[in-house]
Amino acid sequence: MSITIKRADLERFLRSEGRRLLFGRRKTGKTFYARLTLPNYKYYIVRRGGKFFDPEEGEEYDLKVFLKLCDDNTIVDEFHRADPKFFDALQAGQCSGNFVLITSTIHFHKRFVDGPNAPLKGLFSIKKVGLISPIELMAGEIKTKKDLENLIWYQEPTHIGKNMENAILSGSIFARSLIGEILDEEDVTHSRRYDAILESIAAGKHSLSEISNHLYSENLIEKASTSYITKYINIMIKTGLIEKVELWGKKKGSYYRHVSPLTEIVYYLDAKYDLKDLDLSWGFIRDVVRVRLPFLIERFVERYMAEYFGLKPVKILKPEIDVALVKFKKLSVVAEVKWKKEITKKEMSAVEDKLGKFPSARKILVVPDKKDIPRTEIEVWDICALRENAKKLQIHKDKMQRIDAH
């Protein structure tokens, strides 16, 4: 299936001209999309050791030579590896035209642009680049329920076009190597504790106490205390591996989960079935993934709705709600996702009762095809509605981009 991925926000940012800086974890498509959007820009990547490499010419240059070559319309990738004198030169006004910096780090990027002594503070427009959003994916060429099940994996740009089997089997190696690469770029040593935390979250342990108890049971920390894991949790939040969601309701606290559906399913398979050590057949893995797929679709829909409505996701555990979005301190949208061909009247009644507990919120049911469900007063979205709403939002963003250009 051919899918066109248009990243309207990122494209608008890159075409805005002036000094721009992209940052985000590795493998989110920063370099690819910058070069695709700005084909006339000269591209360099800074190698470890500080040399500026020109892949078109096959030449590398030291800082002094690069600053002489640096002209209007230039991209510098992994700029954080450069000699500190590079930032002094930027601060002094060199490379002052249309200039794009890219980095796959979080804490290094903040060192350059935050704080009173940051050398690039105020000199660049800045944008974080994450995974491809469900809105961007749905605005493409999706046609069927099966396509949506593939789009879940396409949030990872490196897996666009792969079917579920290829995405999962290749993803098992990709996910673990990605963790190491991300931590390495942040100058953090990759240890077993990071993998154990990712496994525990994927297996359903979403609070700090549950995660610390798991690591203690694995003899990876000295005590079952959250103080032993907060450093690791905070690093993985900052690097975009996991996210913290506010618990909504009487029970206060935070709910931790994977950002990438691919790392979530891979670490789930590791936690439950030792995928990394056993030669499991695709048939077995497929059956496990099928059981987990509704949860991944719920997350996909939540991220879709959060972007579409411009609202903040929260987690409601009693009763457990698939999607809950708030505006400031008010619950604004609640939604249930039933990704199955048929819904009985009894199931529909249960959905109505559950969502009815939130009288002031907009109530939505998401299904593959709304023609296959019983009559209900709840607002119903299906594949067609998700696709059309995404396209409308994309058209609006394109219109705003043209207005900004003028």
C-alpha positions in Angstrom: 0.0 0.0 0.0 1.4 3.4 -0.9 1.0 6.0 1.8 1.7 9.7 1.5 2.8 11.1 4.8 2.4 14.9 4.9 3.8 16.5 8.1 2.1 19.9 7.8 3.4 21.4 11.1 7.0 20.3 10.4 6.8 21.4 6.8 5.5 24.8 7.8 8.3 25.2 10.4 11.0 24.3 7.9 9.7 26.6 5.2 9.6 29.6 7.6 13.1 30.6 6.8 15.7 32.2 9.1 17.6 30.2 11.8 15.7 27.0 12.8 16.5 24.1 15.1 15.0 20.6 15.1 15.4 18.2 18.0 14.0 14.9 19.1 14.9 11.3 19.7 16.6 9.3 17.0 14.6 7.8 14.1 11.8 10.3 14.0 12.5 11.5 10.5 14.1 14.8 11.3 16.9 14.6 8.7 14.7 12.9 6.0 12.0 15.5 6.2 14.4 18.4 6.4 16.2 17.3 3.3 12.9 16.5 1.5 11.4 19.9 2.3 14.6 21.9 1.6 16.2 20.1 -1.3 18.2 23.2 -2.3 20.0 23.4 1.1 23.6 22.3 1.5 23.7 19.4 3.9 26.4 18.6 6.4 26.6 16.1 9.3 28.9 16.5 12.2 30.8 13.3 12.9 32.0 12.2 16.3 35.1 14.2 16.9 33.7 17.4 15.5 34.4 17.2 11.7 31.8 18.5 9.3 31.1 15.8 6.6 29.6 16.7 3.2 28.0 13.4 2.0 27.6 14.7 -1.6 31.3 15.5 -2.0 32.5 12.8 0.3 34.7 15.4 2.1 35.0 16.4 5.7 36.1 19.8 7.1 37.3 21.2 10.3 35.5 24.1 11.9 37.6 26.8 10.4 37.1 25.6 6.9 33.4 24.9 7.4 32.8 28.5 8.6 34.2 29.7 5.4 31.9 27.4 3.4 28.8 28.1 5.5 26.6 30.1 3.3 22.9 30.8 3.0 20.6 27.7 2.9 22.6 25.2 5.0 21.6 22.2 7.2 23.9 21.0 9.9 22.9 17.6 11.4 24.0 16.3 14.9 25.3 19.8 15.5 25.9 19.0 19.2 29.0 17.1 18.3 30.8 20.2 17.0 33.6 22.1 18.7 32.2 24.6 21.2 33.8 27.4 19.1 31.1 26.6 16.5 28.5 28.0 18.9 30.6 31.1 19.6 30.7 31.7 15.9 26.9 31.4 15.6 26.5 33.7 18.5 28.8 36.2 16.8 26.6 36.2 13.7 28.2 33.7 11.3 25.9 31.4 9.3 23.2 34.0 9.9 21.0 33.4 6.8 18.6 30.5 6.2 20.2 27.9 8.5 18.9 24.7 10.0 20.4 22.8 13.0 19.3 19.2 13.8 20.1 17.1 16.9 19.0 13.7 18.2 19.6 14.7 21.8 17.4 16.3 24.4 19.7 17.4 27.2 22.4 18.7 24.9 19.8 20.7 23.0 18.6 22.3 26.2 22.2 23.2 27.2 22.5 25.2 24.0 19.1 27.0 24.1 18.1 27.2 27.8 19.6 29.0 30.7 21.3 32.3 31.2 24.6 31.1 29.6 23.2 29.1 26.7 25.1 30.1 23.5 22.1 29.8 21.2 19.5 31.3 23.4 17.1 33.4 21.4 18.9 32.9 18.2 16.8 30.1 16.7 13.2 29.1 16.2 12.9 25.7 17.8 10.7 22.6 17.1 10.6 19.2 18.7 10.0 16.3 16.3 8.3 13.2 17.6 6.7 10.1 16.0 4.4 10.6 13.0 1.0 11.6 14.4 -2.2 9.6 13.9 -3.7 12.7 12.2 -0.9 12.8 9.7 -1.3 9.1 9.0 -5.0 9.2 8.7 -4.9 12.1 6.3 -3.0 9.8 3.9 -4.5 7.0 1.8 -6.0 4.7 4.5 -9.1 2.8 3.2 -9.8 -0.2 5.4 -9.8 -1.5 9.0 -6.7 -3.5 8.2 -4.9 -0.4 7.0 -5.4 1.2 10.4 -3.9 -1.8 12.1 -0.8 -1.2 9.9 -0.8 2.5 10.6 -0.2 1.9 14.3 3.3 0.7 13.4 3.8 3.5 10.9 4.0 6.0 13.7 7.7 4.9 13.7 8.9 6.5 10.4 11.4 3.7 9.7 8.5 1.2 9.5 6.3 2.9 7.0 5.1 0.5 4.4 5.8 -2.7 6.3 3.0 -5.2 7.1 2.5 -6.2 10.7 4.7 -9.3 10.5 7.7 -7.4 9.1 7.1 -4.5 11.5 7.1 -6.7 14.6 9.9 -9.1 13.6 12.3 -6.4 12.4 11.1 -4.2 15.2 12.3 -6.6 17.9 15.9 -5.8 16.9 15.2 -2.2 16.0 13.6 -1.4 19.4 16.4 -2.7 21.5 19.1 -1.1 19.4 17.2 2.2 19.3 17.1 2.4 23.1 20.9 2.0 23.2 21.4 4.6 20.5 19.1 7.1 22.2 20.8 6.7 25.6 24.3 6.8 23.9 23.5 10.2 22.3 22.5 11.5 25.8 25.8 10.2 27.3 23.9 7.8 29.4 25.1 4.2 30.0 22.6 1.6 28.8 21.9 -0.8 31.7 19.6 -3.7 32.4 17.5 -1.4 34.6 16.3 0.6 31.5 15.1 -2.5 29.7 13.5 -3.9 32.9 11.5 -0.6 33.3 10.3 -0.7 29.7 9.3 -4.4 30.1 7.4 -3.7 33.3 5.5 -0.8 31.8 4.6 -2.9 28.7 3.4 -5.7 30.9 0.9 -3.4 32.7 2.8 -1.9 35.6 2.0 1.8 35.2 2.8 3.4 38.6 6.2 4.1 40.1 5.5 1.7 43.0 4.5 -1.1 40.6 7.6 -0.6 38.5 10.0 -0.4 41.5 8.5 -3.6 43.0 9.1 -5.4 39.6 12.8 -4.3 39.5 13.2 -5.4 43.1 11.8 -8.8 42.4 14.3 -9.1 39.5 17.2 -8.2 42.0 17.9 -5.1 39.9 17.6 -2.6 42.8 18.4 -2.9 46.5 15.0 -1.9 47.8 11.4 -1.7 46.4 11.6 2.1 46.6 10.6 4.5 43.9 13.7 6.6 44.7 15.8 3.9 43.1 14.1 4.3 39.7 13.1 8.0 39.4 16.5 8.8 37.7 15.9 6.2 35.0 12.2 7.2 34.6 13.1 10.9 34.2 15.8 10.1 31.6 13.4 8.0 29.5 10.7 10.7 29.7 13.1 13.4 28.5 14.4 11.2 25.7 10.9 10.4 24.4 10.8 6.7 25.3 8.0 6.8 27.9 5.4 9.4 28.8 3.8 10.4 32.1 0.0 11.0 32.0 -2.0 12.6 34.8 -4.4 10.4 36.7 -7.9 12.0 36.8 -10.4 11.5 39.5 -10.2 10.8 43.2 -6.9 8.9 42.9 -4.1 11.3 42.2 -0.8 10.5 40.7 0.8 9.6 37.3 0.4 6.9 34.8 3.5 5.8 32.9 3.4 4.2 29.4 5.5 3.7 26.2 5.4 6.4 23.6 6.1 4.1 20.7 3.6 1.2 20.0 6.5 -0.7 18.5 8.7 -0.6 21.6 5.6 -1.4 23.7 4.7 -4.6 21.9 8.4 -5.7 21.6 9.0 -5.2 25.4 5.6 -6.8 26.1 6.8 -9.9 24.2 10.1 -9.8 26.0 8.4 -9.5 29.4 5.8 -12.2 28.9 7.5 -14.7 26.5 11.3 -13.9 26.4 11.1 -13.0 22.7 14.8 -11.9 22.7 15.9 -15.4 23.9 13.4 -17.7 22.3 12.9 -18.5 18.6 9.1 -17.9 18.6 7.1 -18.6 15.5 5.3 -15.7 13.7 2.1 -17.6 14.2 2.5 -17.5 18.0 3.6 -13.8 18.0 0.7 -12.8 15.7 -1.8 -14.3 18.1 -0.3 -12.4 21.0 -0.2 -9.2 19.0 -3.9 -9.7 18.1 -4.8 -9.8 21.7 -2.8 -6.5 22.4 -4.0 -4.8 19.2 -7.2 -3.2 20.7 -5.1 -1.5 23.4 -2.7 -0.1 20.8 -5.6 1.1 18.7 -7.1 2.8 21.8 -3.8 4.7 22.2 -3.7 5.6 18.6 -7.3 7.0 18.8 -6.4 8.9 22.0 -3.5 10.7 20.3 -5.6 11.3 17.3 -8.3 13.0 19.3 -5.9 14.9 21.5 -4.4 16.6 18.4 -7.8 17.0 16.7 -9.4 18.7 19.6 -6.3 20.4 20.9 -6.8 18.9 24.4 -4.7 17.2 27.0 -5.0 13.4 27.6 -5.5 12.1 31.1 -6.1 8.6 32.5 -9.3 7.7 34.3 -9.1 4.3 36.0 -12.5 4.1 37.8 -14.4 3.5 35.6 -11.6 2.8 33.1 -12.1 5.0 30.1 -10.2 4.4 26.8 -9.9 8.1 26.0 -10.3 11.1 28.3 -9.3 14.6 27.3 -9.3 17.8 29.4 -9.3 21.5 28.8 -7.6 23.3 31.6 -9.2 21.6 34.7 -12.4 20.4 33.0 -13.1 17.1 31.5 -14.1 17.8 27.9 -14.2 14.6 25.9 -14.6 10.9 26.9 -14.5 8.1 24.3 -14.7 4.3 24.1 -13.0 2.3 21.4 -14.6 -0.9 20.3 -12.5 -2.3 17.5 -14.6 -5.2 16.5 -17.0 -6.0 13.7 -20.1 -6.4 15.8 -21.3 -4.8 19.0 -24.3 -6.3 20.8 -27.1 -4.2 22.4 -25.8 -5.3 25.8 -22.3 -4.0 25.0 -23.7 -0.8 23.7 -25.8 -0.3 26.8 -22.6 -0.8 28.9 -20.8 1.9 26.9 -23.7 4.3 27.3 -23.8 3.7 31.1 -20.0 4.1 31.4 -19.8 7.4 29.4 -23.0 8.6 31.0 -21.1 8.9 34.3 -19.5 12.1 32.8 -22.6 14.2 31.9 -20.7 17.4 31.1 -18.2 15.8 28.6 -18.7 15.1 24.9 -19.2 11.4 24.4 -17.8 9.5 21.4 -17.7 5.8 20.4 -15.1 4.8 17.9 -15.7 1.6 15.8 -14.5 0.3 12.4 -17.8 0.8 10.7 -20.8 2.5 12.3 -23.3 0.7 10.1 -22.6 -2.4 12.1 -23.6 -1.1 15.5 -27.0 -0.8 17.3 -28.8 2.6 17.4 -27.4 4.9 20.1 -27.5 8.5 21.2 -23.8 8.6 21.6 -21.7 10.3 18.8 -20.1 7.6 16.7 -16.9 7.8 14.7 -15.7 5.2 12.3 -12.8 4.8 9.8 -14.5 7.2 7.4 -15.1 9.9 10.1 -11.5 9.5 11.3 -10.1 9.9 7.8 -12.4 12.8 6.8 -11.7 14.8 10.1 -8.0 14.3 9.6 -8.1 15.5 6.1 -10.1 18.6 7.1 -7.6 19.4 9.8 -4.7 19.0 7.4 -6.4 21.3 4.8 -6.8 23.9 7.6 -3.1 23.6 8.4 -2.2 23.9 4.7 -4.3 27.1 4.5 -2.6 28.5 7.6 0.8 27.7 6.0 -0.1 29.7 2.9 -1.3 32.6 5.0 2.0 32.5 7.0 4.0 32.5 3.8 2.4 35.7 2.6 
